[in-house]
């Protein structure tokens, strides 16, 4: 039974203030990204936006540019 529990890893949920600080943007920028559907993926729980840390990191990875491939 402990094998199943050890295999279950849940990414922590962060609120808008925490994500804004993590990304070094304002909360209003994060809100604007949500409205435009251009920011990191989020969940609505009870009408409040929540973000999974692994989803934010995946979104950031997708924004990275490989400058060696461009040259």
C-alpha positions, 0 to 999 in steps of 0.5 A: 500500500505504501508504494501507491502513496509514494507514487502519488505526487501532487503539484502544489496549488498557488494563488495569483499573488504567489504566481505573480511573485514567482513570475515577477509580474504584477497581479494585474498582468496575470489577470490580463493574461487569464482574460486573453488566455495567453498566460499559464494554465489555471484552475478555478476553484470556487471562482478563484484562480489557482495554478499548479506549480508544474503547469507554470514551469511547463508553460515557461519551458514552452516560452524558451527560445533556443538561440543556437537553432536560430543562428 
